[in-house]
Amino acid sequence: MVKHIVTFQLTGTTDERLELAKRFKAALEALPQQIDVLQSIEVGINENPAEQCDVVLIAIVPTLADVETYAKHPAHVAAAALLAGHKAHRACVDYTF
C-alpha cells in the first residue's frame, strides 16, 4: 500500500483561500467512487493560522504505479484544476507502508 500525502499553500485572502479549500476538499472526497485504485482519501483544511499550508490530502492506493493512475484520471484532473492559478506551493511525499 502507498500513502500519497500532498500539502498546498494557496493564494488570496484568508476568506478566498478557505472557500477554495472547501470546494477542493469536496471534489477530492468524491474521487474514491470514481477512481478504482483510490482506496481512500482524507482531506483536511488547516485551522492553525500560524502555519502556511492551507490543505492536506492523504490518499491510499495499492502501488506506487497507482499514484500515477490516480493523478491522470479525468476526475482527479478536474479536481486539481480548481487550484489552477491559486497555488503558491505544493509538496508531496509518497511512501509504502
C-alpha positions as CSV (number, residue, x, y, z in Angstrom):
1,M,0.0,0.0,0.0
2,V,1.1,3.5,-0.7
3,K,0.3,6.7,1.1
4,H,0.2,9.8,-1.1
5,I,0.4,12.9,1.0
6,V,0.2,16.4,-0.5
7,T,0.1,19.8,1.1
8,F,-1.0,23.0,-0.6
9,Q,-0.4,26.7,0.2
10,L,-3.0,28.8,-1.7
11,T,-3.0,32.4,-2.8
12,G,-5.6,35.0,-2.0
13,T,-7.2,36.4,1.1
14,T,-8.0,34.2,4.1
15,D,-11.6,34.0,3.0
16,E,-10.8,33.3,-0.6
17,R,-8.4,30.5,0.4
18,L,-10.9,29.0,2.8
19,E,-13.7,29.0,0.2
20,L,-11.3,27.4,-2.4
21,A,-10.1,24.8,0.1
22,K,-13.7,23.8,0.8
23,R,-14.5,23.3,-2.9
24,F,-11.3,21.4,-3.4
25,K,-12.0,19.2,-0.4
26,A,-15.5,18.3,-1.6
27,A,-14.2,17.5,-5.1
28,L,-11.4,15.3,-3.7
29,E,-13.7,13.5,-1.3
30,A,-15.9,12.4,-4.3
31,L,-12.9,10.7,-6.0
32,P,-13.0,7.2,-4.4
33,Q,-16.3,6.5,-6.1
34,Q,-14.8,7.5,-9.4
35,I,-11.3,6.1,-9.3
36,D,-10.9,2.3,-8.8
37,V,-7.3,2.4,-7.5
38,L,-8.1,5.1,-4.9
39,Q,-8.9,3.1,-1.8
40,S,-9.4,6.1,0.5
41,I,-8.8,9.8,0.7
42,E,-8.7,12.1,3.7
43,V,-8.6,15.9,3.1
44,G,-8.0,18.5,5.8
45,I,-8.2,22.2,5.9
46,N,-5.7,23.9,8.1
47,E,-7.1,25.5,11.2
48,N,-3.8,26.8,12.6
49,P,-3.2,30.4,11.4
50,A,0.5,30.2,12.4
51,E,1.1,27.6,9.6
52,Q,1.5,28.3,5.9
53,C,-0.2,25.4,4.2
54,D,-4.0,25.5,3.7
55,V,-4.9,22.0,2.6
56,V,-3.5,18.5,3.1
57,L,-4.7,15.3,1.4
58,I,-3.8,11.7,2.3
59,A,-4.7,9.2,-0.4
60,I,-4.2,5.4,-0.2
61,V,-3.6,3.4,-3.3
62,P,-2.2,-0.2,-3.7
63,T,1.0,0.6,-5.5
64,L,3.3,3.5,-6.5
65,A,2.2,3.0,-10.1
66,D,-1.3,3.6,-9.0
67,V,-0.4,7.1,-7.8
68,E,0.2,8.0,-11.4
69,T,-3.1,6.3,-12.4
70,Y,-4.9,8.3,-9.8
71,A,-3.1,11.5,-10.9
72,K,-4.0,11.1,-14.5
73,H,-7.7,10.1,-14.0
74,P,-10.0,12.7,-15.5
75,A,-11.9,13.2,-12.2
76,H,-8.7,13.9,-10.4
77,V,-7.5,16.3,-13.2
78,A,-10.8,18.2,-12.9
79,A,-10.5,18.4,-9.1
80,A,-6.9,19.6,-9.4
81,A,-8.0,22.2,-11.9
82,L,-9.9,24.0,-9.2
83,L,-6.5,25.2,-7.9
84,A,-5.2,26.5,-11.2
85,G,-3.7,29.9,-10.7
86,H,-4.2,29.7,-6.9
87,K,-1.3,27.5,-5.7
88,A,1.6,29.3,-4.0
89,H,3.3,26.0,-3.1
90,R,2.8,22.2,-3.3
91,A,4.7,19.5,-1.5
92,C,4.3,15.7,-1.9
93,V,5.5,12.6,-0.2
94,D,4.7,9.0,-1.4
95,Y,5.7,6.1,0.7
96,T,4.9,2.4,1.0
97,F,3.5,1.1,4.3
